[in-house]
Amino acid sequence: MTTTTDRTGSSEDTALATPDAETLAALLVGQKRPPRPSALSASLTFGWRAMLKIKHVPEQLFDVTAFPIMMVLMYTYLFGGALAGSTQEYIQFLLPGILVMSVVMITMYTGVAVNTDITKGVFDRFRTLPIWRPAAMVGYLLGDVLRYVLASAVMLTVGMIIGYRPDGGPLGVLAGVALLVVFSFAFSWIWTMFGLMLRTEKSVMGVSMMVIFPLTFLSNVFVDPGTMPGWLQVFVNNSPVTHLASAVRELMAGAWPAAEIAWSLGWSALFLVVFGSVTMRLYNRK
């Protein structure tokens, strides 16, 4: 009898320790769900994910380290003597402009990252999560802000080594970089749209380069627009890159170009409202 009782008790204890599916379902339903993450929390989480991807694939930082160094050295020593008489004079004009050009160019990698995740099926999982819908997109852009800051730091360091001296001091430099980062964040929404529209990452890069190269070269990044033909000046003087480069250049020189800053922020708001809205509509229909 004792043996039977012990076995029965052991069997009952085992049954209690391993409840069936109905019992488990009842327990799960009875528990409270964890609170839904806020929009900020979800966006920061996706931003952290973007930075972890950089950690695991550090080669992707080539475009914000080696590429900016090459650009500064190449344009300074190839064109400095011809355009300004000396490299020392030209670097004062060139560095803020080429800083703008380099950071604006690397914004296209946001669209490439979006397209890659879509191809791999990761976005299908994101769409099922109970989070703020734009969080995944905002997270990509927040992660890329680190790339913009790193590229700016690298280029300014190289510029200081070869002779660039910002009259605006640290505050002027920080103000210029901050304006550049805000503009680049808004400008990146264009490439998230293309990342959702196009089928391959090569297509995203191809379309991005077709837009970025004319926009950056047809500006005052390298030379004063006053030396250009009149018909070309009309486009260059009204280009968003020209307004941004002028604002960053003057902020680092110690001035406060209110008009250029207003234009840069206005373009940023326009990109964010228009392309941000189109991106989210495409994302919801994807």
Backbone bond lengths (Angstrom), bond angles and torsions (degrees), N, CA, C in turn:
res aa  C-N    CA-C-N  psi(-1)  N-CA   C-N-CA  omega(-1)  CA-C   N-CA-C  phi
1 M - - - 1.474 - - 1.522 111.30 -
2 T 1.301 113.26 -40.22 1.471 117.38 -178.52 1.519 110.78 -62.85
3 T 1.341 113.65 -42.66 1.469 118.18 -179.27 1.522 111.21 -63.41
4 T 1.351 115.20 -42.63 1.461 119.51 -179.96 1.513 111.77 -62.60
5 T 1.337 114.62 -43.01 1.476 119.13 -179.44 1.514 110.92 -63.39
6 D 1.335 115.06 -41.92 1.476 118.50 -178.94 1.519 110.61 -63.71
7 R 1.358 115.70 -42.31 1.454 118.70 -179.81 1.522 111.34 -65.44
8 T 1.348 114.76 -41.56 1.466 118.24 178.89 1.513 111.25 -62.25
9 G 1.328 115.46 -44.49 1.471 119.47 179.27 1.512 111.06 -62.00
10 S 1.352 115.02 -40.92 1.462 118.25 178.85 1.512 111.20 -63.58
11 S 1.323 116.14 -40.04 1.470 120.47 178.59 1.513 111.53 -64.32
12 E 1.338 116.99 -40.52 1.462 120.19 179.02 1.516 110.96 -66.72
13 D 1.355 115.81 -39.86 1.465 118.81 178.83 1.523 110.76 -63.05
14 T 1.323 116.27 -39.63 1.471 120.12 178.84 1.520 111.19 -64.04
15 A 1.323 116.33 -40.79 1.464 120.78 178.75 1.520 111.68 -63.07
16 L 1.345 115.12 -38.94 1.467 119.20 178.84 1.523 111.10 -69.70
17 A 1.327 115.79 -34.54 1.465 119.42 -177.63 1.515 112.32 -75.02
18 T 1.335 117.02 -25.02 1.464 120.67 -179.44 1.525 109.22 -123.74
19 P 1.320 118.89 80.62 1.460 122.40 -178.05 1.519 111.29 -66.36
20 D 1.332 115.66 154.58 1.443 120.10 179.90 1.533 110.82 -75.98
21 A 1.338 116.69 -179.32 1.464 121.88 -175.46 1.522 112.31 -62.80
22 E 1.334 117.05 -38.81 1.466 119.95 -179.77 1.515 111.12 -64.44
23 T 1.345 116.41 -40.20 1.471 119.85 179.08 1.519 110.52 -65.50
24 L 1.343 116.16 -42.57 1.460 119.59 178.74 1.527 110.73 -62.05
25 A 1.315 117.69 -43.99 1.465 121.39 179.32 1.522 110.77 -60.65
26 A 1.352 116.48 -41.55 1.465 120.26 179.20 1.526 110.59 -63.46
27 L 1.325 116.25 -40.99 1.465 119.83 179.09 1.528 111.28 -64.26
28 L 1.350 116.71 -43.01 1.457 120.00 -178.93 1.515 112.07 -66.90
29 V 1.331 116.32 -40.54 1.467 120.03 179.51 1.520 110.92 -65.99
30 G 1.316 116.29 -34.39 1.457 120.09 -178.16 1.513 113.43 -71.86
31 Q 1.330 117.01 -22.38 1.452 119.82 -178.85 1.526 111.05 -80.90
32 K 1.326 115.39 153.17 1.455 120.33 177.64 1.519 109.83 -79.34
33 R 1.325 115.91 141.58 1.455 120.32 176.43 1.532 109.64 -73.00
34 P 1.322 117.12 147.99 1.471 118.24 175.87 1.521 109.55 -64.46
35 P 1.322 118.04 150.28 1.467 120.38 -178.83 1.524 111.21 -62.14
36 R 1.301 115.11 145.80 1.461 120.66 178.37 1.521 109.65 -68.04
37 P 1.340 118.83 133.19 1.467 119.96 -178.56 1.526 110.98 -65.38
38 S 1.308 115.45 147.81 1.465 120.15 178.51 1.522 109.64 -71.51
39 A 1.321 115.56 167.01 1.470 120.15 179.02 1.518 111.11 -61.03
40 L 1.335 116.22 -41.13 1.466 120.06 179.97 1.520 110.87 -65.89
41 S 1.330 116.62 -45.17 1.462 120.62 -178.78 1.529 111.29 -62.16
42 A 1.319 117.11 -43.90 1.461 120.61 179.85 1.531 111.18 -65.45
43 S 1.319 116.67 -41.41 1.464 120.20 179.87 1.521 111.08 -64.98
44 L 1.335 116.66 -42.60 1.462 120.08 178.85 1.527 111.56 -64.87
45 T 1.316 116.74 -35.03 1.469 120.37 177.88 1.527 110.85 -63.89
46 F 1.319 116.45 -44.49 1.465 119.15 177.46 1.527 110.87 -68.60
47 G 1.321 116.98 -32.61 1.457 119.40 175.36 1.521 111.79 -64.44
48 W 1.329 116.09 -40.07 1.457 120.94 176.65 1.525 110.57 -64.46
49 R 1.332 116.31 -36.63 1.465 120.05 176.37 1.529 110.56 -60.48
50 A 1.330 116.42 -42.01 1.468 119.91 179.23 1.524 111.25 -63.33
51 M 1.336 116.96 -37.85 1.464 119.50 178.85 1.524 111.81 -71.25
52 L 1.333 117.01 -33.25 1.462 119.69 176.75 1.531 110.88 -65.05
53 K 1.321 116.84 -33.49 1.458 119.73 177.11 1.522 110.60 -63.91
54 I 1.342 116.61 -35.58 1.462 120.25 175.82 1.523 110.15 -66.87
55 K 1.322 116.61 -39.01 1.456 120.92 179.51 1.521 111.51 -61.14
56 H 1.328 116.42 -42.04 1.464 120.17 -176.33 1.530 112.66 -83.06
57 V 1.343 117.07 -21.03 1.466 120.63 177.24 1.533 107.76 -129.89
58 P 1.334 117.89 73.40 1.471 120.36 -174.74 1.521 113.94 -65.77
59 E 1.365 117.97 -15.82 1.459 119.39 179.89 1.527 112.21 -62.02
60 Q 1.334 117.08 -22.65 1.460 119.04 -178.56 1.525 112.21 -72.18
61 L 1.338 117.30 -5.80 1.458 120.16 174.93 1.521 112.08 -84.05
62 F 1.324 116.93 0.49 1.464 120.39 179.63 1.523 111.13 -57.36
63 D 1.347 116.01 -39.30 1.465 119.62 -175.93 1.524 113.12 -72.27
64 V 1.335 118.20 -13.58 1.468 119.54 178.29 1.528 111.82 -111.76
65 T 1.328 117.18 6.15 1.469 120.32 178.00 1.531 110.08 -125.18
66 A 1.322 116.93 -72.73 1.461 120.24 -176.78 1.526 112.38 -65.97
67 F 1.338 116.57 -42.08 1.463 119.75 -178.13 1.531 112.66 -61.82
68 P 1.338 120.64 -47.79 1.470 119.13 177.49 1.529 113.14 -61.53
69 I 1.333 117.52 -38.73 1.467 119.77 178.35 1.522 110.29 -61.09
70 M 1.332 116.37 -44.98 1.464 121.02 179.40 1.524 110.85 -61.39
71 M 1.328 117.34 -41.83 1.459 121.17 -178.52 1.523 111.11 -63.53
72 V 1.328 117.05 -46.85 1.465 120.57 -178.54 1.520 110.88 -61.76
73 L 1.318 117.11 -49.48 1.465 120.75 -176.82 1.527 111.04 -66.43
74 M 1.314 117.43 -42.44 1.456 120.79 -176.12 1.523 111.59 -64.78
75 Y 1.334 116.98 -51.55 1.457 119.06 -176.50 1.528 111.68 -70.61
76 T 1.320 117.59 -33.99 1.464 119.56 -179.90 1.521 111.46 -65.14
77 Y 1.315 116.99 -49.70 1.464 120.07 -173.30 1.522 113.30 -87.15
78 L 1.335 118.48 -19.54 1.462 120.11 176.00 1.525 112.30 -81.97
79 F 1.345 116.36 -42.11 1.456 120.14 -172.37 1.531 114.32 -112.30
80 G 1.318 117.73 -9.81 1.459 119.87 -176.15 1.515 113.72 -58.66
81 G 1.340 116.86 -48.14 1.461 120.22 -178.92 1.510 112.48 -66.44
82 A 1.327 117.55 -38.28 1.462 121.14 -177.23 1.529 112.26 -73.84
83 L 1.327 117.32 -36.74 1.462 120.52 -173.72 1.521 113.94 -91.83
84 A 1.322 117.62 -31.35 1.466 119.96 -175.01 1.521 113.61 -127.74
85 G 1.298 117.77 -0.70 1.459 119.90 179.54 1.512 114.03 92.17
86 S 1.335 117.16 -27.02 1.469 121.30 178.36 1.526 109.05 -159.46
87 T 1.307 114.48 154.46 1.465 118.69 179.24 1.521 111.42 -68.21
88 Q 1.323 117.92 -31.23 1.465 121.00 -179.08 1.521 111.46 -64.95
89 E 1.315 116.60 -39.91 1.466 119.60 178.41 1.525 111.11 -73.65
90 Y 1.303 116.32 -39.23 1.465 119.29 -175.84 1.526 112.58 -69.91
91 I 1.333 116.86 -34.23 1.470 119.02 -177.78 1.525 110.98 -63.98
92 Q 1.346 117.81 -28.34 1.463 120.32 178.87 1.521 111.15 -66.72
93 F 1.331 116.22 -33.49 1.463 120.30 177.98 1.519 111.18 -86.72
94 L 1.330 116.33 -38.77 1.452 120.81 -171.69 1.515 114.33 -72.52
95 L 1.336 117.76 -44.66 1.464 119.37 -167.35 1.529 113.99 -57.22
96 P 1.338 120.30 -49.43 1.479 117.64 178.30 1.528 112.68 -59.99
97 G 1.343 116.50 -36.88 1.451 119.53 -179.24 1.514 112.67 -69.29
98 I 1.323 117.07 -44.53 1.458 119.39 -178.94 1.523 111.14 -73.32
99 L 1.330 116.41 -23.74 1.467 120.26 171.90 1.527 109.48 -63.43
100 V 1.315 116.17 -45.90 1.469 121.11 177.23 1.526 110.09 -61.26
101 M 1.319 116.82 -46.44 1.463 120.81 -178.06 1.529 111.62 -60.19
102 S 1.324 117.09 -46.84 1.463 120.92 -175.88 1.527 111.74 -65.57
103 V 1.322 117.43 -43.48 1.462 120.49 -178.33 1.525 110.30 -69.67
104 V 1.325 117.20 -40.86 1.471 119.90 178.16 1.529 110.42 -62.57
105 M 1.326 117.20 -35.97 1.466 119.96 -178.92 1.528 111.99 -67.54
106 I 1.330 118.01 -36.11 1.469 118.85 -177.00 1.528 112.52 -79.71
107 T 1.332 117.25 -3.89 1.470 118.29 176.19 1.523 111.87 -64.90
108 M 1.337 117.06 -22.36 1.467 118.70 -176.56 1.521 112.23 -66.34
109 Y 1.326 118.70 -20.29 1.459 120.60 -178.17 1.532 112.01 -69.21
110 T 1.318 117.42 -16.37 1.464 119.68 173.02 1.525 110.31 -62.45
111 G 1.333 116.40 -46.56 1.458 120.27 178.69 1.513 112.51 -64.52
112 V 1.328 116.37 -35.74 1.466 120.16 178.08 1.530 110.30 -64.46
113 A 1.335 116.76 -42.83 1.468 120.42 179.64 1.526 111.45 -64.10
114 V 1.329 116.90 -40.74 1.466 121.19 178.05 1.523 110.04 -61.83
115 N 1.327 116.68 -46.78 1.453 120.68 -178.29 1.526 111.67 -64.31
116 T 1.336 116.93 -37.05 1.464 120.82 178.67 1.517 111.41 -63.53
117 D 1.336 117.08 -43.05 1.470 120.26 179.00 1.519 111.64 -66.24
118 I 1.319 116.97 -35.07 1.465 119.96 177.24 1.523 109.71 -65.54
119 T 1.321 116.79 -44.34 1.463 121.22 -179.53 1.529 111.66 -61.09
120 K 1.324 116.03 -37.75 1.467 120.60 -178.95 1.528 113.03 -81.26
121 G 1.324 117.52 -7.54 1.454 120.45 179.09 1.508 114.86 86.74
122 V 1.332 117.68 5.51 1.462 120.61 -178.24 1.525 110.97 -65.42
123 F 1.328 116.39 -35.93 1.462 119.52 -177.35 1.518 112.14 -65.07
124 D 1.305 118.10 -27.49 1.467 119.58 177.35 1.521 110.32 -61.46
125 R 1.316 116.68 -35.99 1.465 121.25 177.82 1.526 110.90 -72.14
126 F 1.329 116.59 -41.10 1.464 119.92 179.69 1.531 111.29 -59.77
127 R 1.319 116.27 -38.85 1.471 120.57 -176.05 1.521 112.57 -67.80
128 T 1.341 117.50 -20.42 1.466 120.20 -179.38 1.526 112.55 -89.64
129 L 1.322 117.77 -8.93 1.458 120.46 -176.41 1.529 110.89 -77.90
130 P 1.347 117.26 144.04 1.478 120.65 179.51 1.528 111.12 -81.39
131 I 1.329 115.62 68.58 1.462 121.40 -176.71 1.523 109.49 -130.35
132 W 1.318 115.54 169.48 1.455 122.16 173.33 1.526 108.62 -58.88
133 R 1.314 118.66 124.24 1.459 121.81 -170.67 1.525 114.11 -57.60
134 P 1.337 120.10 -43.32 1.480 118.22 -179.08 1.531 113.98 -73.96
135 A 1.347 118.44 -2.61 1.472 120.36 -172.85 1.521 112.67 -56.71
136 A 1.337 117.28 -40.75 1.469 119.89 -178.50 1.525 110.55 -62.68
137 M 1.332 116.75 -43.11 1.463 120.40 -179.97 1.521 111.78 -67.88
138 V 1.318 115.92 -46.03 1.465 119.96 179.40 1.532 109.90 -61.96
139 G 1.325 116.66 -36.38 1.461 120.23 178.76 1.516 112.53 -61.37
140 Y 1.329 117.00 -42.21 1.468 119.81 175.92 1.532 110.43 -56.42
141 L 1.324 115.33 -46.25 1.456 119.86 -175.52 1.527 111.39 -69.24
142 L 1.335 117.22 -37.96 1.463 120.05 177.43 1.526 111.07 -64.65
143 G 1.329 116.02 -39.29 1.455 119.11 176.99 1.518 111.65 -63.55
144 D 1.328 116.63 -36.64 1.462 119.63 -179.83 1.526 112.59 -73.76
145 V 1.318 117.63 -19.39 1.468 119.61 175.52 1.527 110.12 -57.38
146 L 1.331 116.99 -36.98 1.464 120.78 176.67 1.523 110.65 -60.48
147 R 1.314 117.52 -39.36 1.458 121.63 178.50 1.521 110.67 -65.17
148 Y 1.339 117.17 -40.44 1.466 120.05 179.75 1.535 111.14 -64.29
149 V 1.323 115.65 -43.13 1.466 119.84 -179.54 1.528 110.56 -66.04
150 L 1.340 116.06 -41.31 1.461 119.89 -179.93 1.522 110.91 -64.62
151 A 1.324 117.47 -43.86 1.460 120.82 178.11 1.529 110.94 -61.37
152 S 1.328 116.95 -40.88 1.468 121.02 178.85 1.523 110.75 -63.37
153 A 1.329 116.78 -44.05 1.461 120.90 -179.78 1.528 111.30 -63.17
154 V 1.331 116.75 -41.70 1.472 120.78 -179.90 1.517 110.45 -63.81
155 M 1.322 117.20 -46.66 1.458 120.42 -176.54 1.524 111.68 -68.38
156 L 1.315 117.51 -39.66 1.465 120.08 178.21 1.528 111.10 -65.75
157 T 1.316 116.58 -37.98 1.468 119.93 178.20 1.520 110.95 -63.21
158 V 1.342 116.30 -47.20 1.462 120.26 178.63 1.525 110.46 -63.21
159 G 1.336 116.24 -41.68 1.456 119.60 178.78 1.516 112.83 -61.04
160 M 1.318 116.73 -42.75 1.467 120.30 178.38 1.527 111.00 -62.88
161 I 1.321 116.57 -36.89 1.467 120.35 -179.50 1.524 111.17 -65.28
162 I 1.332 117.55 -38.77 1.466 119.89 -176.14 1.529 113.07 -94.74
163 G 1.344 117.13 5.56 1.467 118.03 169.79 1.501 117.94 124.84
164 Y 1.325 119.90 1.48 1.467 120.42 179.67 1.523 110.14 -73.93
165 R 1.335 116.59 131.86 1.462 122.10 -179.94 1.529 109.81 -131.81
166 P 1.345 117.97 100.64 1.470 120.69 -179.92 1.524 111.47 -74.66
167 D 1.329 116.69 118.28 1.467 120.75 -179.72 1.521 112.16 -68.20
168 G 1.316 117.57 -19.31 1.460 120.30 179.37 1.515 113.85 -76.82
169 G 1.326 117.85 -8.35 1.458 121.07 179.49 1.517 112.54 69.99
170 P 1.328 115.96 -168.89 1.477 119.46 -178.21 1.524 113.94 -58.55
171 L 1.344 117.80 -38.21 1.467 119.75 -179.37 1.525 111.66 -65.97
172 G 1.324 116.63 -41.30 1.456 119.89 178.12 1.519 112.23 -64.52
173 V 1.335 115.62 -40.19 1.468 119.95 178.36 1.524 110.48 -65.20
174 L 1.326 117.07 -45.46 1.465 120.65 179.92 1.527 111.23 -63.06
175 A 1.331 116.61 -39.47 1.463 120.03 179.28 1.535 110.27 -64.74
176 G 1.329 116.46 -41.90 1.456 120.02 178.65 1.524 112.57 -64.08
177 V 1.336 116.39 -43.92 1.462 120.36 179.41 1.530 110.53 -65.93
178 A 1.329 116.99 -40.35 1.469 120.20 179.42 1.523 111.08 -61.34
179 L 1.332 117.40 -43.48 1.460 120.51 178.13 1.530 110.45 -63.56
180 L 1.311 116.59 -40.47 1.466 120.98 178.96 1.531 111.59 -63.52
181 V 1.323 116.95 -40.84 1.466 120.70 179.99 1.529 110.86 -67.01
182 V 1.328 117.27 -41.18 1.468 120.80 178.16 1.528 110.38 -61.43
183 F 1.324 116.46 -46.69 1.468 120.36 179.26 1.527 110.86 -62.04
184 S 1.337 117.24 -44.19 1.461 121.10 -177.50 1.528 111.38 -65.65
185 F 1.326 117.07 -37.38 1.462 120.87 176.49 1.526 110.64 -59.30
186 A 1.338 115.86 -45.78 1.465 119.68 179.74 1.526 111.23 -69.83
187 F 1.336 116.53 -39.64 1.464 121.35 -178.33 1.525 111.63 -65.11
188 S 1.336 117.22 -29.07 1.462 121.72 -178.35 1.520 112.49 -65.04
189 W 1.330 117.93 -22.02 1.458 120.25 179.33 1.523 111.56 -63.38
190 I 1.333 117.14 -24.83 1.463 119.51 176.10 1.519 109.94 -62.29
191 W 1.324 116.04 -41.34 1.471 120.02 -175.28 1.526 111.32 -79.34
192 T 1.325 118.39 -27.50 1.468 118.21 172.74 1.528 109.97 -64.70
193 M 1.330 115.80 -35.16 1.465 119.44 176.67 1.529 110.51 -63.15
194 F 1.332 116.32 -47.33 1.462 119.61 178.79 1.523 111.03 -65.87
195 G 1.340 117.66 -33.80 1.452 120.70 177.81 1.520 112.19 -61.83
196 L 1.329 116.76 -32.47 1.461 121.59 177.81 1.524 112.63 -83.31
197 M 1.322 117.06 -29.08 1.464 121.07 -175.40 1.527 112.45 -81.98
198 L 1.332 116.56 -41.34 1.460 120.73 -171.90 1.519 111.33 -89.85
199 R 1.312 116.16 158.83 1.462 120.14 -170.03 1.524 113.75 -90.32
200 T 1.325 119.25 -25.34 1.459 120.81 -177.46 1.521 109.94 -131.48
201 E 1.332 115.54 157.74 1.462 119.63 179.52 1.527 111.07 -68.96
202 K 1.339 118.00 -28.92 1.461 120.09 176.51 1.522 110.78 -65.21
203 S 1.319 116.44 -36.38 1.465 120.12 177.07 1.525 110.44 -65.60
204 V 1.321 116.11 -40.52 1.469 120.29 178.47 1.515 110.58 -61.67
205 M 1.332 117.03 -46.13 1.466 120.63 179.79 1.523 111.13 -64.65
206 G 1.328 117.09 -40.66 1.460 120.00 -179.51 1.519 112.57 -63.21
207 V 1.327 116.70 -47.32 1.464 120.42 179.53 1.534 110.40 -66.30
208 S 1.323 116.82 -39.18 1.466 120.76 -179.96 1.523 111.43 -61.41
209 M 1.325 116.42 -44.49 1.464 119.69 -179.70 1.524 111.33 -66.47
210 M 1.325 117.21 -33.88 1.460 120.23 177.86 1.526 111.85 -64.31
211 V 1.311 116.96 -28.52 1.466 121.37 178.88 1.528 111.11 -88.48
212 I 1.329 116.97 -45.12 1.463 121.14 -171.72 1.523 112.47 -70.92
213 F 1.336 117.70 -42.94 1.459 119.05 -175.37 1.531 112.55 -61.54
214 P 1.330 120.31 -51.26 1.473 117.92 177.11 1.530 112.79 -62.27
215 L 1.323 116.48 -37.06 1.460 119.73 -176.19 1.530 111.68 -67.42
216 T 1.332 117.20 -37.25 1.468 120.15 -178.01 1.528 112.47 -83.61
217 F 1.337 117.35 -38.64 1.465 118.87 -179.24 1.518 112.13 -75.90
218 L 1.339 117.26 -32.52 1.465 119.84 176.12 1.523 109.08 -87.49
219 S 1.330 114.77 68.66 1.463 122.28 -177.70 1.527 108.07 -155.19
220 N 1.316 116.36 -172.41 1.464 120.63 178.14 1.523 112.38 -97.98
221 V 1.352 116.56 25.96 1.454 120.52 -179.98 1.530 111.09 -64.23
222 F 1.336 117.64 -42.78 1.462 121.40 -173.73 1.527 113.80 -102.61
223 V 1.332 116.91 -35.40 1.471 120.14 -176.12 1.519 109.79 -140.66
224 D 1.327 114.71 164.01 1.464 121.27 175.74 1.532 108.94 -71.81
225 P 1.334 118.30 128.98 1.478 120.02 179.91 1.518 113.30 -59.61
226 G 1.335 118.30 -17.98 1.459 120.80 -179.96 1.512 113.68 -61.70
227 T 1.333 117.84 -20.36 1.463 121.15 178.68 1.524 112.52 -86.81
228 M 1.332 117.80 -2.32 1.467 121.39 -176.29 1.524 110.87 -92.38
229 P 1.332 117.87 161.61 1.471 120.58 174.29 1.526 111.11 -59.23
230 G 1.323 116.20 151.60 1.452 120.70 -175.84 1.513 113.87 -57.93
231 W 1.336 117.30 -42.41 1.459 120.40 -179.04 1.522 112.12 -64.04
232 L 1.356 115.68 -31.54 1.461 119.20 179.56 1.528 111.14 -78.46
233 Q 1.328 116.40 -31.87 1.466 120.08 179.02 1.529 111.54 -61.22
234 V 1.322 116.58 -33.01 1.470 119.97 -179.86 1.525 110.35 -58.88
235 F 1.324 116.08 -44.20 1.466 120.04 178.95 1.523 110.95 -72.48
236 V 1.324 116.89 -47.85 1.467 121.24 -174.62 1.533 111.15 -62.15
237 N 1.307 117.41 -44.17 1.470 120.63 -176.48 1.523 112.60 -68.13
238 N 1.335 117.58 -18.10 1.454 120.67 179.64 1.526 113.00 -109.57
239 S 1.310 116.46 10.49 1.461 120.88 178.98 1.529 110.38 -76.66
240 P 1.338 118.03 140.41 1.471 119.43 177.69 1.521 112.32 -62.34
241 V 1.329 118.17 -31.36 1.460 120.54 178.70 1.522 110.47 -69.24
242 T 1.334 117.51 -36.47 1.464 120.94 176.80 1.520 111.08 -63.38
243 H 1.329 117.03 -46.25 1.469 120.23 178.12 1.525 110.66 -60.39
244 L 1.324 116.99 -42.91 1.460 120.97 -178.95 1.520 110.98 -66.58
245 A 1.334 117.01 -46.94 1.464 120.22 -179.35 1.528 111.18 -61.85
246 S 1.331 116.92 -40.39 1.474 120.29 178.47 1.523 110.84 -64.15
247 A 1.333 116.23 -42.59 1.468 120.06 -179.60 1.520 110.97 -64.70
248 V 1.332 117.60 -46.86 1.468 120.96 -179.54 1.519 110.49 -64.59
249 R 1.327 117.31 -41.87 1.471 121.51 -179.24 1.532 110.90 -61.47
250 E 1.326 116.82 -44.63 1.466 119.64 -177.23 1.524 111.63 -75.22
251 L 1.323 117.84 -34.80 1.467 119.10 176.16 1.523 111.14 -62.31
252 M 1.311 116.69 -42.57 1.462 119.69 179.08 1.522 112.25 -71.06
253 A 1.331 116.27 -21.16 1.461 120.45 177.16 1.521 112.33 -85.77
254 G 1.324 117.09 -2.93 1.462 120.13 176.67 1.511 114.82 99.50
255 A 1.336 118.10 3.63 1.469 121.31 179.47 1.520 109.52 -95.60
256 W 1.344 114.59 174.89 1.462 120.74 177.20 1.526 108.13 -129.12
257 P 1.337 117.75 85.11 1.474 121.71 -176.18 1.524 111.27 -78.98
258 A 1.310 116.79 84.51 1.467 120.90 -173.18 1.531 111.97 -58.46
259 A 1.332 116.82 -42.21 1.459 119.75 -177.32 1.533 111.36 -65.00
260 E 1.329 116.87 -45.00 1.468 120.63 -178.77 1.536 111.27 -67.56
261 I 1.326 116.14 -36.80 1.466 119.81 177.19 1.532 109.77 -64.76
262 A 1.337 115.66 -43.11 1.467 119.65 179.74 1.525 110.66 -63.18
263 W 1.330 117.08 -41.96 1.464 119.91 177.55 1.533 110.95 -62.09
264 S 1.322 116.83 -43.90 1.478 120.54 -178.52 1.522 110.92 -63.41
265 L 1.324 116.72 -43.80 1.460 120.05 178.86 1.531 111.29 -68.87
266 G 1.334 115.91 -34.57 1.464 119.63 177.45 1.529 111.20 -65.02
267 W 1.345 116.52 -44.88 1.465 119.57 175.71 1.529 110.98 -60.70
268 S 1.321 116.20 -40.06 1.471 119.98 179.50 1.522 110.85 -61.30
269 A 1.321 116.48 -45.77 1.464 120.41 179.30 1.525 111.04 -62.48
270 L 1.330 116.41 -39.94 1.462 120.56 179.45 1.534 111.12 -63.23
271 F 1.337 116.69 -46.62 1.466 120.10 179.03 1.526 111.09 -61.45
272 L 1.325 116.12 -41.84 1.465 120.15 -177.20 1.523 111.29 -66.25
273 V 1.326 116.85 -44.66 1.465 120.49 -177.40 1.531 111.14 -69.47
274 V 1.324 116.69 -48.23 1.464 120.33 -174.78 1.523 111.14 -72.52
275 F 1.318 116.46 -58.59 1.464 119.50 -173.27 1.529 111.96 -77.76
276 G 1.332 116.77 -27.24 1.456 118.58 173.92 1.518 111.51 -64.85
277 S 1.326 116.30 -42.13 1.467 120.56 178.70 1.526 111.27 -65.70
278 V 1.338 116.24 -44.42 1.470 119.55 179.73 1.528 110.29 -64.13
279 T 1.324 116.65 -40.99 1.473 120.72 179.54 1.514 111.29 -59.72
280 M 1.327 117.63 -46.57 1.460 120.16 -177.53 1.529 110.92 -69.18
281 R 1.318 118.03 -32.93 1.468 119.55 176.61 1.527 110.15 -65.91
282 L 1.336 116.37 -42.81 1.461 119.93 176.91 1.518 111.53 -64.73
283 Y 1.330 116.29 -39.29 1.458 121.27 -179.14 1.519 111.05 -63.95
284 N 1.330 117.11 -41.38 1.470 121.09 -179.41 1.526 111.72 -70.49
285 R 1.317 117.02 -24.26 1.461 120.07 -179.64 1.518 112.79 -97.12
286 K 1.326 116.83 -5.72 1.478 120.17 -174.09 1.507 110.57 -65.10
